[in-house]
């Protein structure tokens, strides 16, 4: 059953935000007007990605960064392009936007 996650306004443009539900930790990334949601879990060690609250992107804002071992993931596909999990992907979270609200399954 779909459930509301957050307002689109809560996710900064060209930035990221962590969202914790009871049963799921999510990283939401907004880049060039597009939204991407991933499970906040590195495929290498299964640890959360951020080093500080809502700090998910590298210095250029071009990749999602795993703070544990420096893996870099593309914003639009969640593919690891650098690091020990090269070629692996972050788990995408299916979503839809209704009005100004992001909904997930």
ChimeraX attribute file (.defattr): number of C-alpha atoms within 10 A of each C-alpha:
attribute: neighborCount
match mode: 1-to-1
recipient: residues
	/A:1	5
	/A:2	10
	/A:3	10
	/A:4	14
	/A:5	17
	/A:6	16
	/A:7	14
	/A:8	17
	/A:9	10
	/A:10	12
	/A:11	19
	/A:12	13
	/A:13	15
	/A:14	15
	/A:15	18
	/A:16	24
	/A:17	20
	/A:18	20
	/A:19	19
	/A:20	13
	/A:21	8
	/A:22	5
	/A:23	5
	/A:24	10
	/A:25	15
	/A:26	21
	/A:27	25
	/A:28	25
	/A:29	25
	/A:30	19
	/A:31	16
	/A:32	8
	/A:33	8
	/A:34	11
	/A:35	20
	/A:36	18
	/A:37	26
	/A:38	20
	/A:39	21
	/A:40	24
	/A:41	19
	/A:42	24
	/A:43	20
	/A:44	18
	/A:45	11
	/A:46	9
	/A:47	13
	/A:48	18
	/A:49	26
	/A:50	21
	/A:51	12
	/A:52	8
	/A:53	9
	/A:54	16
	/A:55	18
	/A:56	25
	/A:57	23
	/A:58	16
	/A:59	9
	/A:60	6
	/A:61	14
	/A:62	15
	/A:63	21
	/A:64	28
	/A:65	26
	/A:66	26
	/A:67	19
	/A:68	14
	/A:69	14
	/A:70	14
	/A:71	23
	/A:72	23
	/A:73	27
	/A:74	16
	/A:75	25
	/A:76	16
	/A:77	14
	/A:78	21
	/A:79	20
	/A:80	25
	/A:81	16
	/A:82	14
	/A:83	16
	/A:84	15
	/A:85	18
	/A:86	15
	/A:87	12
	/A:88	16
	/A:89	18
	/A:90	21
	/A:91	17
	/A:92	16
	/A:93	14
	/A:94	11
	/A:95	17
	/A:96	13
	/A:97	15
	/A:98	11
	/A:99	8
	/A:100	10
	/A:101	14
	/A:102	19
	/A:103	17
	/A:104	15
	/A:105	11
